[in-house]
């Protein structure tokens, strides 16, 4: 995910030190609070949990997030504030890596467009 265009890797502002945040190179401030895992701070639409875990927290429009929940790919974030925060399970194979990356790309687009 850190190889995607327009993103920068950094330390998560809201997750343990082993978590890696996705920051956007072209947008530092959130356009809407529900697009940021760290509302009021630098825009962090996604973070990856430590290398042993590989699940991600991300933001998505509520309807899309609930589709992923229904498909068994995600669950609502335990500390959600806006109904847009989801935990996507870590991938187990190459096909699942592609599916998770697709959700990450959707999250980044949501943060940029909101």
Residue, then its C-alpha position, 0 to 999 in steps of 0.5 A: x500500500x505504501x507503493x501507491x501513488x500519492x501516499x507516504x508511510x509514517x507512524x500512526x497517530x492513533x495506533x500502537x508504535x508498530x502500526x504504519x500510517x498512510x498519509x497523503x502527499x497532496x492533502x494533510x487536512x481532512x475534508x470531513x472528520x469521518x474520513x480520518x482515523x485521527x480527526x483533527x490531526x494530519x489526515x490518516x485514512x488508513x493504517x496497517x497494524x504490525x507486520x505480524x498482524x497485517x489487518x488494516x483500519x480504514x475509513x469508507x463511506x458507511x454503505x460501502x463499509x457495511x458491504x465489506x462487513x456483509x461479505x466477511x471482509x471487515x467489521x466496524x471499528x471498535x472505537x468508531x465515531x462516525x460510522x465510517x471506520x472499519x477494520x479489514x482482516x489481514x490477507x492470507x494469500x495473493x488474491x486477498x492482498x489484492x482485495x485488501x489493496x482495493x479497499x485501501x484505494x477506496x479509502x484513500x479516494x474517499x478521504x480525497x473526495x469527501 
